[in-house]
Amino acid sequence: MGRSRFYGRLRTSKENDVKMSLKSWQIRITSLFSTTYFFYYLARYNFALALPFMMIEFNVTKTALGIIATALTLAYGFGQLINGFLTDRVGARIIMTIGGLMAALFNFLMGQNYIYDLFILIWALNGYFQAMGYPATCKLVATWFKREDQRGKPLGMSEMFQSIASIIVIPMSALLAVVFGWRMIFTAPAVMLSVASIIFYALAKNAPNEERTQKQQKPPLLSEMKESYRKTYGNWRLVSADFSYGFSQFVRYSMITWLPIYFFTVTGFDIFKAAWFSTVFQIGGALGSPLIGWLNDKYFYKRKWLLIAIGMLISGLCGGSLGFVPATNPIGIIAILLVCGVAIESLEVSYFLIPVDSLGEKYSATGVGCMNAVGKFVASLQGIILGWMADLFSFSAAFATAGIFGGIAALLVIPSRKIRTEAKT
């Protein structure tokens, strides 16, 4: 009896050691992909503050500059379609490292380029390699956190870091431009992303059982690609969730694109006040992402669709009413932007866990990439539609239109409530 008790305690001790080791690795991996993708963001959203300097130096129109921005968005969406599958095939560690190093290279080239037409090509290539970051992030969440009620918090941490990057990139870029010149807006993030990518490669690992999975024979490339996209786009409920995400991104980018000019031209805020009020939306995302991650794991990991539907209804109502709140009520404006930030920015946690959970580890990155691609393609329409609405009617009508899109997003996500059952079958 004494011997069996001894061996029982020894076995329990070993199991606890394994659990502690896994927990420490989960913390390490979450820290690595969150901070690395933070620097991805600094090398993507830095473009906005370089616009006025580029317009003066190269004597080009705002439309011409808009083409450069559109090139990144379209290349990013296309890259999501391809790079999600490549992440499933090759592994998150190598894909996220390559994406970071190549995005850093093209940021560096942006800062060194003196031929205007090349900016379109360089920034489009940056967009393609930027699209390697998020599928890899979600792949690591899928492989390191096996249970569905454990994935919200690490992905919420990553989303929080993304929102913080969105907040600080403008003042950081302004400081770099004033002290070193506008080209440093691209050069400095290139250096930081390079260092972060190398550290990520040195310290990260694809999965707890990476050594064993590397020995497994992979199926032929084309047959695996066909099966991956069939799994992703062959399920109409998952496609409906993809388009729900697309409509949510329409609302998100309407805030990112039009808030500064709305506050500056309509409410009478000076440029600095307009900029700070615009960041309240991202602040809401930074505050809400850990909360949404916790809610997902605690109460909604089997009902992500419900959390998304509630959030998009709230954001649609709040965002749609933004143009009717008078500028003399700054507290009301701040409250609306905070709620929208929580309900739109933070809900990406729940959105991307739909393909991760329903498709499993094997196809998780492909599903995330396909959802992200739909999101960016739909979001790219907001500039034309809402610009036309603002010119023809008013900004109030434009924001009300965005609010309607939020309501549609809430409806489109409802069919995904049965994805789990179908995936198991």
C-alpha positions as semicolon CSV with decimal commas, in nm:
position;residue;x (nm);y (nm);z (nm)
1;M;0,000;0,000;0,000
2;G;0,285;0,234;0,091
3;R;0,456;0,170;-0,243
4;S;0,137;0,237;-0,447
5;R;0,079;0,557;-0,253
6;F;0,438;0,664;-0,327
7;Y;0,403;0,597;-0,700
8;G;0,066;0,773;-0,700
9;R;0,220;1,084;-0,551
10;L;0,509;1,065;-0,796
11;R;0,268;1,040;-1,092
12;T;0,064;1,335;-0,962
13;S;0,382;1,538;-0,919
14;K;0,487;1,466;-1,280
15;E;0,141;1,562;-1,409
16;N;0,158;1,891;-1,218
17;D;0,504;1,960;-1,366
18;V;0,368;1,902;-1,717
19;K;0,076;2,135;-1,649
20;M;0,306;2,405;-1,513
21;S;0,534;2,367;-1,814
22;L;0,240;2,399;-2,054
23;K;0,108;2,702;-1,866
24;S;0,444;2,877;-1,882
25;W;0,468;2,802;-2,256
26;Q;0,118;2,938;-2,312
27;I;0,214;3,262;-2,139
28;R;0,533;3,283;-2,345
29;I;0,358;3,217;-2,678
30;T;0,080;3,467;-2,600
31;S;0,336;3,734;-2,510
32;L;0,535;3,665;-2,826
33;F;0,253;3,677;-3,082
34;S;0,088;3,975;-2,909
35;T;0,403;4,189;-2,906
36;T;0,516;4,083;-3,253
37;Y;0,180;4,168;-3,408
38;F;0,189;4,498;-3,215
39;F;0,493;4,592;-3,426
40;Y;0,317;4,467;-3,740
41;Y;0,054;4,734;-3,670
42;L;0,314;5,010;-3,628
43;A;0,446;4,920;-3,974
44;R;0,099;4,932;-4,132
45;Y;-0,090;5,223;-3,978
46;N;0,209;5,459;-3,998
47;F;0,110;5,558;-4,352
48;A;-0,162;5,807;-4,250
49;L;0,070;6,070;-4,101
50;A;0,312;6,049;-4,393
51;L;0,038;6,158;-4,637
52;P;0,067;6,538;-4,604
53;F;0,448;6,524;-4,635
54;M;0,432;6,300;-4,941
55;M;0,169;6,524;-5,102
56;I;0,395;6,829;-5,068
57;E;0,721;6,663;-5,172
58;F;0,582;6,480;-5,474
59;N;0,311;6,736;-5,564
60;V;0,033;6,476;-5,600
61;T;-0,339;6,480;-5,530
62;K;-0,525;6,320;-5,240
63;T;-0,674;6,076;-5,491
64;A;-0,326;5,960;-5,590
65;L;-0,236;5,905;-5,226
66;G;-0,562;5,718;-5,179
67;I;-0,455;5,473;-5,449
68;I;-0,151;5,379;-5,238
69;A;-0,373;5,314;-4,936
70;T;-0,615;5,108;-5,146
71;A;-0,325;4,904;-5,283
72;L;-0,235;4,794;-4,931
73;T;-0,594;4,705;-4,838
74;L;-0,654;4,497;-5,151
75;A;-0,317;4,322;-5,126
76;Y;-0,383;4,253;-4,759
77;G;-0,718;4,093;-4,840
78;F;-0,567;3,882;-5,118
79;G;-0,279;3,786;-4,889
80;Q;-0,520;3,661;-4,624
81;L;-0,669;3,413;-4,873
82;I;-0,326;3,270;-4,954
83;N;-0,135;3,306;-4,629
84;G;-0,397;3,143;-4,409
85;F;-0,354;2,819;-4,600
86;L;0,026;2,856;-4,603
87;T;0,022;2,895;-4,226
88;D;-0,171;2,568;-4,187
89;R;0,071;2,400;-4,428
90;V;0,408;2,538;-4,314
91;G;0,350;2,648;-3,955
92;A;0,283;2,974;-3,774
93;R;0,640;3,029;-3,651
94;I;0,805;3,053;-3,992
95;I;0,515;3,236;-4,160
96;M;0,491;3,508;-3,893
97;T;0,868;3,555;-3,903
98;I;0,882;3,582;-4,284
99;G;0,585;3,819;-4,285
100;G;0,744;4,045;-4,024
101;L;1,086;4,057;-4,192
102;M;0,941;4,123;-4,538
103;A;0,698;4,387;-4,411
104;A;0,994;4,553;-4,237
105;L;1,190;4,545;-4,564
106;F;0,913;4,716;-4,760
107;N;0,865;4,978;-4,488
108;F;1,237;5,050;-4,513
109;L;1,207;5,081;-4,892
110;M;0,915;5,325;-4,848
111;G;1,145;5,546;-4,645
112;Q;1,424;5,527;-4,906
113;N;1,216;5,557;-5,224
114;Y;1,223;5,873;-5,438
115;I;1,016;5,751;-5,735
116;Y;0,651;5,819;-5,663
117;D;0,497;5,543;-5,877
118;L;0,698;5,280;-5,689
119;F;0,517;5,368;-5,366
120;I;0,207;5,184;-5,492
121;L;0,399;4,861;-5,558
122;I;0,603;4,879;-5,237
123;W;0,303;4,945;-5,014
124;A;0,099;4,672;-5,185
125;L;0,379;4,423;-5,115
126;N;0,382;4,540;-4,754
127;G;0,009;4,467;-4,742
128;Y;0,058;4,114;-4,873
129;F;0,324;4,024;-4,616
130;Q;0,132;4,202;-4,338
131;A;-0,139;3,943;-4,408
132;M;0,090;3,672;-4,268
133;G;0,060;3,800;-3,912
134;Y;-0,297;3,741;-3,802
135;P;-0,357;3,389;-3,942
136;A;-0,036;3,288;-3,764
137;T;-0,160;3,447;-3,441
138;C;-0,488;3,253;-3,453
139;K;-0,307;2,932;-3,551
140;L;-0,093;2,959;-3,237
141;V;-0,406;3,014;-3,027
142;A;-0,559;2,700;-3,179
143;T;-0,253;2,480;-3,125
144;W;-0,152;2,599;-2,778
145;F;-0,500;2,633;-2,626
146;K;-0,684;2,310;-2,699
147;R;-1,007;2,391;-2,516
148;E;-1,258;2,634;-2,665
149;D;-1,316;2,802;-2,329
150;Q;-0,945;2,895;-2,306
151;R;-0,894;3,076;-2,636
152;G;-1,073;3,405;-2,576
153;K;-0,828;3,550;-2,325
154;P;-0,506;3,503;-2,528
155;L;-0,668;3,633;-2,847
156;G;-0,819;3,920;-2,647
157;M;-0,467;4,005;-2,527
158;S;-0,346;4,023;-2,887
159;E;-0,642;4,244;-2,986
160;M;-0,565;4,476;-2,694
161;F;-0,206;4,518;-2,814
162;Q;-0,335;4,595;-3,166
163;S;-0,563;4,869;-3,034
164;I;-0,280;5,017;-2,828
165;A;-0,063;5,023;-3,141
166;S;-0,342;5,207;-3,326
167;I;-0,351;5,465;-3,046
168;I;0,022;5,537;-3,026
169;V;0,118;5,515;-3,393
170;I;-0,005;5,869;-3,476
171;P;0,178;6,060;-3,198
172;M;0,485;5,839;-3,248
173;S;0,485;5,912;-3,622
174;A;0,439;6,284;-3,557
175;L;0,740;6,287;-3,324
176;L;0,956;6,097;-3,575
177;A;0,856;6,333;-3,858
178;V;0,931;6,648;-3,657
179;V;1,266;6,528;-3,520
180;F;1,405;6,318;-3,806
181;G;1,191;6,390;-4,114
182;W;0,889;6,211;-4,258
183;R;1,083;5,918;-4,402
184;M;1,168;5,801;-4,051
185;I;0,793;5,728;-4,013
186;F;0,864;5,414;-4,218
187;T;1,225;5,345;-4,121
188;A;1,184;5,329;-3,741
189;P;0,893;5,074;-3,744
190;A;1,094;4,868;-3,997
191;V;1,380;4,834;-3,749
192;M;1,147;4,754;-3,458
193;L;0,951;4,492;-3,654
194;S;1,272;4,326;-3,774
195;V;1,401;4,287;-3,419
196;A;1,063;4,163;-3,292
197;S;1,039;3,904;-3,573
198;I;1,385;3,764;-3,503
199;I;1,309;3,737;-3,130
200;F;0,979;3,567;-3,212
201;Y;1,150;3,307;-3,430
202;A;1,414;3,238;-3,167
203;L;1,170;3,188;-2,878
204;A;0,844;3,059;-3,032
205;K;0,729;2,707;-3,109
206;N;0,439;2,599;-3,333
207;A;0,276;2,357;-3,088
208;P;0,343;2,160;-2,768
209;N;0,399;1,845;-2,977
210;E;0,586;2,019;-3,259
211;E;0,862;1,758;-3,286
212;R;0,609;1,479;-3,341
213;T;0,396;1,668;-3,594
214;Q;0,702;1,763;-3,801
215;K;0,765;1,394;-3,870
216;Q;0,414;1,340;-4,006
217;Q;0,393;1,315;-4,384
218;K;0,204;1,604;-4,546
219;P;-0,052;1,540;-4,823
220;P;0,014;1,679;-5,174
221;L;-0,003;2,058;-5,187
222;L;-0,289;2,097;-5,436
223;S;-0,511;1,834;-5,276
224;E;-0,459;1,987;-4,932
225;M;-0,533;2,334;-5,067
226;K;-0,853;2,213;-5,232
227;E;-0,967;2,043;-4,913
228;S;-0,884;2,347;-4,698
229;Y;-1,089;2,588;-4,906
230;R;-1,370;2,335;-4,944
231;K;-1,392;2,310;-4,565
232;T;-1,391;2,688;-4,530
233;Y;-1,619;2,805;-4,810
234;G;-1,823;2,486;-4,841
235;N;-2,013;2,559;-4,519
236;W;-2,274;2,828;-4,587
237;R;-2,312;2,903;-4,217
238;L;-1,943;2,983;-4,191
239;V;-1,964;3,195;-4,507
240;S;-2,254;3,384;-4,349
241;A;-2,032;3,453;-4,046
242;D;-1,758;3,572;-4,285
243;F;-1,992;3,828;-4,437
244;S;-2,115;3,928;-4,093
245;Y;-1,754;4,008;-4,014
246;G;-1,731;4,198;-4,342
247;F;-2,026;4,419;-4,248
248;S;-1,876;4,475;-3,902
249;Q;-1,554;4,587;-4,071
250;F;-1,756;4,827;-4,284
251;V;-1,870;4,992;-3,961
252;R;-1,522;4,978;-3,808
253;Y;-1,349;5,142;-4,104
254;S;-1,622;5,405;-4,129
255;M;-1,511;5,516;-3,780
256;I;-1,140;5,497;-3,856
257;T;-1,172;5,680;-4,189
258;W;-1,431;5,949;-4,125
259;L;-1,410;6,046;-3,758
260;P;-1,112;6,286;-3,789
261;I;-1,254;6,480;-4,083
262;Y;-1,604;6,478;-3,929
263;F;-1,481;6,630;-3,603
264;F;-1,261;6,881;-3,785
265;T;-1,503;7,003;-4,053
266;V;-1,847;6,958;-3,895
267;T;-1,816;6,992;-3,519
268;G;-1,559;7,270;-3,532
269;F;-1,294;7,088;-3,327
270;D;-0,936;7,197;-3,397
271;I;-0,709;6,936;-3,554
272;F;-0,557;6,823;-3,224
273;K;-0,893;6,789;-3,051
274;A;-1,029;6,603;-3,354
275;A;-0,734;6,363;-3,342
276;W;-0,772;6,290;-2,971
277;F;-1,147;6,238;-2,995
278;S;-1,088;5,997;-3,284
279;T;-0,857;5,781;-3,071
280;V;-1,137;5,720;-2,818
281;F;-1,268;5,452;-3,054
282;Q;-0,937;5,261;-3,034
283;I;-0,923;5,317;-2,657
284;G;-1,258;5,140;-2,632
285;G;-1,109;4,851;-2,828
286;A;-0,805;4,833;-2,600
287;L;-1,021;4,832;-2,287
288;G;-1,282;4,595;-2,425
289;S;-1,067;4,323;-2,585
290;P;-0,964;4,153;-2,257
291;L;-1,326;4,185;-2,137
292;I;-1,468;4,024;-2,451
293;G;-1,204;3,751;-2,430
294;W;-1,303;3,676;-2,072
295;L;-1,676;3,681;-2,153
296;N;-1,616;3,447;-2,445
297;D;-1,435;3,192;-2,226
298;K;-1,666;3,225;-1,928
299;Y;-2,013;3,242;-2,080
300;F;-2,016;3,253;-2,462
301;Y;-1,759;3,006;-2,596
302;K;-2,048;2,791;-2,724
303;R;-2,258;3,093;-2,820
304;K;-2,016;3,333;-2,981
305;W;-2,283;3,428;-3,231
306;L;-2,499;3,569;-2,950
307;L;-2,218;3,787;-2,811
308;I;-2,144;3,915;-3,161
309;A;-2,511;3,983;-3,240
310;I;-2,558;4,180;-2,918
311;G;-2,239;4,377;-2,978
312;M;-2,320;4,463;-3,338
313;L;-2,674;4,573;-3,252
314;I;-2,536;4,804;-2,981
315;S;-2,263;4,940;-3,207
316;G;-2,509;4,989;-3,492
317;L;-2,744;5,192;-3,274
318;C;-2,463;5,397;-3,119
319;G;-2,265;5,450;-3,438
320;G;-2,576;5,538;-3,634
321;S;-2,666;5,808;-3,383
322;L;-2,319;5,967;-3,374
323;G;-2,397;6,231;-3,636
324;F;-2,699;6,352;-3,437
325;V;-2,508;6,423;-3,113
326;P;-2,425;6,796;-3,092
327;A;-2,062;6,904;-3,059
328;T;-2,158;7,082;-2,737
329;N;-2,202;6,738;-2,577
330;P;-1,847;6,595;-2,575
331;I;-1,931;6,350;-2,298
332;G;-2,202;6,198;-2,517
333;I;-1,960;6,171;-2,811
334;I;-1,695;6,005;-2,594
335;A;-1,947;5,759;-2,451
336;I;-2,066;5,658;-2,798
337;L;-1,711;5,610;-2,928
338;L;-1,610;5,404;-2,625
339;V;-1,912;5,175;-2,665
340;C;-1,848;5,140;-3,039
341;G;-1,482;5,061;-2,974
342;V;-1,573;4,785;-2,730
343;A;-1,854;4,649;-2,947
344;I;-1,667;4,656;-3,282
345;E;-1,291;4,644;-3,223
346;S;-1,312;4,393;-2,936
347;L;-1,560;4,161;-3,108
348;E;-1,287;4,048;-3,347
349;V;-1,193;3,807;-3,069
350;S;-1,526;3,625;-3,098
351;Y;-1,545;3,656;-3,476
352;F;-1,215;3,481;-3,544
353;L;-1,275;3,212;-3,287
354;I;-1,569;3,094;-3,501
355;P;-1,345;2,949;-3,778
356;V;-1,078;2,846;-3,524
357;D;-1,324;2,642;-3,318
358;S;-1,538;2,508;-3,601
359;L;-1,258;2,405;-3,839
360;G;-1,015;2,277;-3,575
361;E;-0,639;2,311;-3,559
362;K;-0,577;2,170;-3,906
363;Y;-0,773;2,433;-4,100
364;S;-0,790;2,716;-3,843
365;A;-0,554;2,958;-4,018
366;T;-0,721;2,902;-4,356
367;G;-1,059;2,984;-4,200
368;V;-0,923;3,296;-4,032
369;G;-0,757;3,413;-4,352
370;C;-1,074;3,363;-4,556
371;M;-1,284;3,552;-4,298
372;N;-1,031;3,834;-4,285
373;A;-1,023;3,856;-4,665
374;V;-1,401;3,895;-4,686
375;G;-1,384;4,154;-4,409
376;K;-1,128;4,371;-4,588
377;F;-1,297;4,345;-4,927
378;V;-1,633;4,457;-4,782
379;A;-1,466;4,727;-4,570
380;S;-1,299;4,874;-4,880
381;L;-1,647;4,973;-5,006
382;Q;-1,714;5,206;-4,713
383;G;-1,492;5,483;-4,849
384;I;-1,693;5,515;-5,171
385;I;-2,040;5,457;-5,020
386;L;-2,006;5,678;-4,713
387;G;-1,814;5,949;-4,899
388;W;-2,099;5,964;-5,149
389;M;-2,356;5,973;-4,867
390;A;-2,172;6,257;-4,692
391;D;-2,144;6,460;-5,013
392;L;-2,503;6,402;-5,123
393;F;-2,672;6,427;-4,783
394;S;-2,465;6,471;-4,466
395;F;-2,231;6,296;-4,226
396;S;-2,536;6,212;-4,018
397;A;-2,674;6,011;-4,310
398;A;-2,334;5,844;-4,362
399;F;-2,307;5,733;-3,998
400;A;-2,672;5,619;-4,003
401;T;-2,590;5,404;-4,307
402;A;-2,298;5,251;-4,116
403;G;-2,539;5,179;-3,830
404;I;-2,764;4,985;-4,068
405;F;-2,466;4,778;-4,177
406;G;-2,405;4,697;-3,810
407;G;-2,760;4,565;-3,781
408;I;-2,712;4,350;-4,091
409;A;-2,392;4,208;-3,936
410;A;-2,595;4,104;-3,631
411;L;-2,843;3,916;-3,851
412;L;-2,580;3,744;-4,067
413;V;-2,399;3,591;-3,770
414;I;-2,709;3,411;-3,638
415;P;-2,682;3,103;-3,869
416;S;-2,338;3,029;-3,723
417;R;-2,503;2,909;-3,402
418;K;-2,523;2,559;-3,557
419;I;-2,174;2,542;-3,704
420;R;-2,037;2,336;-3,415
421;T;-2,285;2,054;-3,472
422;E;-2,223;2,043;-3,844
423;A;-1,845;2,047;-3,796
424;K;-1,864;1,749;-3,560
425;T;-2,084;1,559;-3,802
